[in-house]
């Protein structure tokens, strides 16, 4: 990577998704074409119940997902989950993961969160229920992964999504290869089977222009699997559709001008997490720090605020 329950009251229906947001309209350049109206994008400010997880802290928020009635983001190296209600009040909950876990992508299906850990090349399942909504700490169960070769480290699993029928996990390795051999992003299909993930078929290698590019966060939109494709360091940003048959990606919308521009307003622009809500809005969340191994319980302050953006669908 270049750059973990709650009062679940977040609604994703069309009317509510627009009405509850308390953000500010962006004044940075937009992009033309595509399914989202970038000039109407909004920076959003959340209000956590733990002052150590405000957006001026080095939270390294790298994933984003909608549950049935909430929005959730992991704080990558601090074993916390942030659950957002519809007023962007955030409940911060401890998560039982191994020491020095690096939580990247997060996905949701039918009562469970799935998170990928880059440092340990692991996937965890977190079951949510009425009984766990107000607990101070959530259990995370590691799922054994069989049939793939992937190692933990700084460049590792970045994205995760669950198939619409809940039978499979899509797991994304951001980049592999060298400048001499060329680089690809790799997408595995893993079948969920009683506490383990079993590889199905051969992985899909998605071509990259060079080794400065990578794919990160995954999301569904109208049955299409989307990915975030970026060029380091903060040079280009594209939302792409992933063809899981042909192993190709097609640019859906370019967000380069917009995400370069947010830095002028104090936001970190290393966006890694994406999600699409019930009204078709695109949500982006950013990793606002570069850190090594973390032993502290709380993140320090940082100069670049953690970015959370909603971009409404184009009319």
C-alpha positions as CSV (number, residue, x, y, z in Angstrom):
1,X,0.0,0.0,0.0
2,X,1.4,3.5,-0.9
3,X,-0.3,5.2,0.7
4,X,-11.4,-1.4,12.3
5,X,-21.3,-2.0,17.2
6,X,-22.9,0.9,16.5
7,X,-26.1,2.8,16.4
8,X,-26.9,1.7,12.9
9,X,-29.2,4.3,11.6
10,X,-27.8,5.2,8.2
11,X,-30.3,5.0,5.4
12,X,-29.4,4.4,1.8
13,X,-32.7,5.0,0.2
14,X,-32.8,7.8,-2.4
15,X,-34.6,10.4,-0.4
16,X,-32.6,10.0,2.8
17,X,-29.3,9.6,1.1
18,X,-29.5,13.2,-0.1
19,X,-31.3,14.8,2.8
20,X,-29.1,14.0,5.8
21,X,-25.8,15.1,4.5
22,X,-24.1,18.0,6.3
23,X,-21.2,18.7,4.0
24,X,-19.9,21.5,1.8
25,X,-20.0,21.7,-2.0
26,X,-16.7,21.3,-3.7
27,X,-15.2,24.2,-5.7
28,X,-12.5,22.2,-7.3
29,X,-12.5,21.3,-11.0
30,X,-14.8,18.5,-12.1
31,X,-14.7,15.9,-14.9
32,X,-17.1,15.6,-17.8
33,X,-19.1,12.6,-18.7
34,X,-19.7,9.5,-16.6
35,X,-22.4,8.6,-14.2
36,X,-21.6,11.1,-11.5
37,X,-21.9,14.9,-11.3
38,X,-18.5,16.0,-10.0
39,X,-19.3,19.7,-9.8
40,X,-21.9,18.8,-7.2
41,X,-19.5,16.8,-5.1
42,X,-19.5,17.4,-1.3
43,X,-16.8,17.2,1.3
44,X,-18.3,15.6,4.4
45,X,-17.3,16.1,8.0
46,X,-18.0,13.4,10.6
47,X,-18.4,13.7,14.3
48,X,-16.9,10.7,16.2
49,X,-17.8,9.7,19.8
50,X,-14.0,9.4,20.3
51,X,-12.1,12.6,19.8
52,X,-9.0,10.6,18.6
53,X,-10.8,9.8,15.4
54,X,-11.6,13.2,13.9
55,X,-10.5,13.8,10.4
56,X,-7.5,15.8,11.4
57,X,-5.9,12.6,12.7
58,X,-3.8,10.1,10.7
59,X,-6.6,7.6,10.4
60,X,-5.5,6.0,7.1
61,X,-9.1,5.2,6.3
62,X,-8.8,2.9,3.3
63,X,-12.2,1.1,2.8
64,X,-15.8,2.0,2.7
65,X,-19.1,0.0,2.6
66,X,-22.8,0.3,3.2
67,X,-24.6,-2.2,5.4
68,X,-28.3,-2.5,5.3
69,X,-28.7,0.6,7.5
70,X,-25.2,2.1,8.1
71,X,-22.0,3.2,6.5
72,X,-18.7,1.8,7.8
73,X,-15.0,2.5,7.4
74,X,-12.0,0.9,9.0
75,X,-9.1,2.9,10.5
76,X,-6.4,0.9,8.9
77,X,-3.7,0.5,11.6
78,X,-5.7,1.2,14.7
79,X,-8.0,-1.8,14.9
80,X,-11.2,0.3,14.8
81,X,-14.4,0.5,12.8
82,X,-16.2,3.8,12.3
83,X,-20.0,3.4,12.0
84,X,-21.7,6.5,10.6
85,X,-25.3,7.3,11.2
86,X,-27.3,9.5,8.8
87,X,-26.1,12.7,10.5
88,X,-22.5,11.6,10.2
89,X,-22.2,11.0,13.9
90,X,-19.6,8.2,14.1
91,X,-19.4,5.5,16.6
92,X,-15.9,4.2,17.0
93,X,-15.7,0.5,17.9
94,X,-12.7,-1.7,18.7
95,X,-12.1,-4.7,16.5
96,X,-10.4,-7.9,17.6
97,X,-7.8,-8.4,14.9
98,X,-4.1,-9.5,15.2
99,X,-1.4,-7.1,16.3
100,X,-0.2,-4.8,13.5
101,X,-3.1,-5.6,11.2
102,X,-3.5,-3.2,8.2
103,X,-7.2,-3.1,7.4
104,X,-7.8,-2.1,3.8
105,X,-11.0,-3.0,2.0
106,X,-14.4,-3.7,3.6
107,X,-17.5,-5.3,2.2
108,X,-20.9,-6.2,3.5
109,X,-23.4,-9.0,2.9
110,X,-26.4,-10.3,4.8
111,X,-25.4,-9.5,8.4
112,X,-21.6,-9.8,8.0
113,X,-18.7,-7.5,7.3
114,X,-15.7,-8.8,5.4
115,X,-12.3,-7.1,5.7
116,X,-8.9,-7.7,4.1
117,X,-5.7,-7.2,6.0
118,X,-2.7,-6.3,3.9
119,X,-0.1,-6.9,6.5
120,X,-1.1,-10.5,7.1
121,X,-2.7,-11.4,3.7
122,X,-5.8,-12.3,5.7
123,X,-9.6,-11.9,5.4
124,X,-11.8,-11.5,8.5
125,X,-15.5,-11.9,9.0
126,X,-17.3,-9.7,11.5
127,X,-20.9,-10.7,12.2
128,X,-23.3,-7.9,13.2
129,X,-26.6,-8.3,14.9
130,X,-29.0,-6.5,17.2
131,X,-27.0,-8.0,20.1
132,X,-23.7,-6.5,18.9
133,X,-24.9,-3.0,18.0
134,X,-23.8,-1.4,21.3
135,X,-20.9,-3.6,22.3
136,X,-17.5,-1.8,22.8
137,X,-15.5,-4.5,20.9
138,X,-16.4,-6.7,18.0
139,X,-14.9,-10.1,17.3
140,X,-13.2,-10.7,13.9
141,X,-12.9,-14.3,12.7
142,X,-10.1,-15.0,10.3
143,X,-11.2,-17.1,7.3
144,X,-8.7,-19.7,6.1
145,X,-7.8,-19.0,2.4
146,X,-7.1,-22.1,0.3
147,X,-5.8,-22.3,-3.2
148,X,-4.1,-19.0,-3.7
149,X,-0.6,-17.6,-3.1
150,X,-0.5,-14.2,-1.5
151,X,1.9,-12.8,1.0
152,X,1.5,-10.0,3.6
153,X,3.4,-6.8,3.1
154,X,3.2,-3.2,2.1
155,X,1.9,-4.1,-1.4
156,X,-0.8,-6.6,-0.9
157,X,-4.5,-7.2,-0.7
158,X,-6.3,-3.9,-1.0
159,X,-9.8,-4.5,-2.1
160,X,-12.7,-6.9,-1.2
161,X,-16.2,-7.3,-2.3
162,X,-18.9,-10.0,-1.9
163,X,-20.9,-11.4,-4.8
164,X,-24.5,-10.3,-5.0
165,X,-25.7,-13.8,-4.1
166,X,-23.3,-14.0,-1.1
167,X,-21.5,-17.1,-2.2
168,X,-18.2,-15.6,-3.2
169,X,-15.6,-13.1,-2.2
170,X,-13.7,-11.1,-4.8
171,X,-10.2,-10.3,-3.4
172,X,-8.0,-7.8,-5.1
173,X,-4.1,-7.7,-5.0
174,X,-3.3,-4.1,-5.8
175,X,-0.2,-4.8,-7.9
176,X,2.4,-7.5,-8.7
177,X,5.3,-7.6,-11.1
178,X,8.3,-5.5,-11.8
179,X,9.1,-2.8,-14.4
180,X,11.0,-5.4,-16.4
181,X,8.2,-7.9,-16.5
182,X,5.3,-5.4,-16.4
183,X,2.7,-5.1,-13.6
184,X,-0.8,-6.3,-13.2
185,X,-3.5,-6.2,-10.5
186,X,-4.8,-9.6,-9.6
187,X,-8.4,-10.5,-8.8
188,X,-9.3,-13.8,-7.1
189,X,-12.7,-15.4,-6.9
190,X,-13.1,-17.3,-3.5
191,X,-16.0,-19.4,-2.6
192,X,-17.3,-19.0,1.0
193,X,-17.4,-22.4,2.7
194,X,-18.0,-22.8,6.4
195,X,-15.2,-20.5,7.8
196,X,-12.9,-20.7,4.9
197,X,-12.4,-19.3,1.4
198,X,-11.7,-21.6,-1.5
199,X,-10.2,-20.5,-4.8
200,X,-12.5,-20.9,-7.8
201,X,-10.8,-21.1,-11.2
202,X,-7.8,-19.1,-12.1
203,X,-7.2,-15.5,-11.0
204,X,-7.8,-12.6,-13.3
205,X,-4.8,-10.4,-14.1
206,X,-5.8,-6.9,-14.9
207,X,-3.2,-5.0,-17.0
208,X,-1.6,-1.8,-15.8
209,X,0.2,0.8,-17.9
210,X,3.2,0.6,-15.7
211,X,4.2,-0.2,-12.1
212,X,3.1,3.2,-10.8
213,X,-0.5,2.2,-11.4
214,X,-2.6,-0.1,-9.2
215,X,-6.2,-1.1,-8.4
216,X,-7.7,-0.6,-5.0
217,X,-11.3,-0.5,-3.5
218,X,-14.1,-2.5,-5.1
219,X,-17.8,-1.7,-5.3
220,X,-21.0,-2.8,-7.1
221,X,-23.1,-0.6,-9.2
222,X,-26.1,-2.0,-11.1
223,X,-24.5,-5.5,-11.2
224,X,-21.2,-4.1,-12.5
225,X,-18.0,-4.6,-10.5
226,X,-16.2,-1.3,-10.2
227,X,-12.6,-0.6,-9.1
228,X,-10.6,2.4,-8.3
229,X,-7.5,2.7,-10.4
230,X,-4.8,5.2,-9.4
231,X,-1.4,6.3,-10.5
232,X,1.1,7.0,-7.7
233,X,1.8,9.6,-6.3
234,X,-1.6,11.3,-6.5
235,X,-1.3,11.7,-10.3
236,X,-4.4,10.1,-11.8
237,X,-7.7,8.6,-10.6
238,X,-10.1,6.5,-12.5
239,X,-13.3,4.6,-11.7
240,X,-13.2,1.5,-13.9
241,X,-15.5,-1.4,-14.7
242,X,-13.8,-4.8,-14.3
243,X,-14.6,-7.4,-17.0
244,X,-14.3,-10.6,-15.0
245,X,-14.5,-12.7,-18.2
246,X,-12.0,-11.0,-20.4
247,X,-9.7,-9.7,-17.7
248,X,-10.0,-6.1,-18.9
249,X,-10.9,-2.7,-17.3
250,X,-12.8,0.1,-18.9
251,X,-12.8,3.7,-17.6
252,X,-16.2,4.7,-16.3
253,X,-15.2,8.2,-15.1
254,X,-11.9,10.0,-14.7
255,X,-11.7,11.9,-11.3
256,X,-8.1,13.1,-11.7
257,X,-8.8,16.9,-11.9
258,X,-11.2,16.7,-9.0
259,X,-9.0,14.7,-6.7
260,X,-5.9,16.7,-7.4
261,X,-7.8,19.8,-6.5
262,X,-8.9,18.7,-3.1
263,X,-5.4,19.2,-1.7
264,X,-5.8,22.9,-1.9
265,X,-8.6,22.7,0.7
266,X,-6.5,20.6,3.1
267,X,-7.7,17.1,2.3
268,X,-5.4,14.2,1.7
269,X,-6.1,12.8,-1.8
270,X,-4.8,9.3,-1.6
271,X,-8.3,7.8,-2.1
272,X,-8.4,4.1,-1.6
273,X,-12.0,3.2,-0.7
274,X,-15.2,3.5,-2.9
275,X,-18.8,2.7,-2.4
276,X,-22.1,3.3,-4.3
277,X,-25.2,3.9,-2.3
278,X,-28.9,3.2,-3.0
279,X,-29.5,6.4,-5.0
280,X,-26.4,5.8,-7.2
281,X,-24.1,8.3,-5.5
282,X,-20.4,7.6,-5.5
283,X,-18.6,7.8,-2.1
284,X,-14.8,8.1,-1.7
285,X,-12.7,7.8,1.4
286,X,-9.0,8.6,1.7
287,X,-5.9,7.3,3.4
288,X,-4.3,10.4,4.9
289,X,-1.0,9.2,6.2
290,X,2.1,7.1,5.3
291,X,3.2,5.2,8.4
292,X,5.1,2.1,9.3
293,X,4.4,-0.4,12.1
294,X,2.0,1.2,14.7
295,X,2.0,0.3,18.4
296,X,0.1,3.3,19.6
297,X,-3.5,3.0,20.5
298,X,-4.6,6.3,18.9
299,X,-3.6,8.0,15.7
300,X,-1.6,11.3,15.8
301,X,-2.6,14.6,14.3
302,X,-1.7,15.2,10.7
303,X,-1.6,18.1,8.2
304,X,-3.9,16.4,5.7
305,X,-7.4,15.7,6.7
306,X,-9.1,12.4,6.0
307,X,-11.2,12.8,3.0
308,X,-14.9,11.7,2.8
309,X,-16.7,12.7,-0.4
310,X,-20.1,12.1,-1.9
311,X,-20.6,12.6,-5.6
312,X,-24.3,12.5,-6.7
313,X,-25.4,10.8,-9.8
314,X,-25.5,12.8,-13.0
315,X,-28.9,14.0,-14.1
